[in-house]
């Protein structure tokens, strides 16, 4: 449908503003997704990527992928995580910015999960002409995060995840289940502390550049279909421009 047909059908009060909004809607969408561990970021992010036809970019996946390689960069990532709990910031930044400028992201748009993590990252997004139009914040009480993650177990044979209380492993499986690296109570509390510490300064910088922010509270033990429902609500609001 052409813009002229849209104007004739919708009969907007301001034709100029309608045309501006229409052409902006044709631009590849750039979305940031924030949230603490166990808030449903991945499931909602992947749902939005499928639903809106975007590339899903997870900084956690990037870090884990690079850290698993026997390369100099992989060594630097592993060493930095071992010593500081975080990957090397400037090196990670350059990799993330390069990923967002690859053809698939440039053509389709993207949803970026887990980054920026520092105010300077925001400035470099701007320098790279990668400022998103929408920021989504998923929030959840720390006590719920601790419960979800610190009681989580994984069967190393199948990769299946369990929860010691709400979804315990079946008989014969529990004895081989493990707590995944980074998911002990002390480790998850440290991750939460850093997330809560860094987020306000990052958002302060982003709110000066990003037109729209929206927050969703995920403060109960939601099932996967409920996360999909949250994702669908977000997608519809994005499509309507009603964030």
NORCOR-V53163 format. One record per backbone hydrogen bond with DSSP energy under -0.5 kcal/mol. NH is the residue of the N-H (numbers start at 1). CO is the residue of the C=O. If there is no record, write none. Layout:
nh = (NH	NH)
co = (CO	CO)
//
This chain:
nh = (6	7	8	9	10	11	15	18	19	20	21	22	23	24	25	26	26	27	29	31	32	33	34	36	39	44	45	46	47	48	49	50	51	52	53	54	55	57	57	58	59	59	62	63	64	65	66	67	68	69	71	75	76	77	78	79	80	81	82	83	84	85	85	86	92	93	94	95	96	97	98	99	100	101	101	102	106	107	108	109	110	111	112	113	113	114	121	122	122	123	124	125	126	127	128	129	130	133	134	135	136	137	138	138	139	139	144	145	146	147	148	149	150	151	152	153	154	155	156	156	158	159	162	163	164	167	173	174	176	177	177	178	180	183	188	189	190	191	192	193	194	195	196	197	198	199	200	202	203	204	205	206	207	208	209	210	211	212	214	216	218	218	222	227	228	229	230	231	232	233	234	235	236	237	238	239	240	241	241	242)
co = (2	3	4	5	6	7	13	14	15	16	17	18	19	20	21	22	23	24	108	110	134	112	136	138	36	40	41	42	43	44	45	46	47	48	49	49	109	55	111	56	57	113	58	59	60	61	62	63	64	66	69	71	72	73	74	75	76	77	78	79	80	80	81	80	88	89	90	91	92	93	94	95	96	97	98	99	102	103	104	105	29	55	31	57	111	33	118	118	119	119	120	121	122	123	124	126	125	30	30	212	32	214	34	136	137	216	141	141	142	143	144	145	146	147	149	162	178	160	154	176	155	155	153	167	151	163	170	170	173	173	174	154	178	180	184	185	186	187	188	189	190	191	192	193	194	195	196	198	199	200	201	202	203	205	206	206	209	133	135	137	139	216	220	223	224	225	226	227	228	229	230	231	232	233	234	235	236	237	238	237)
//
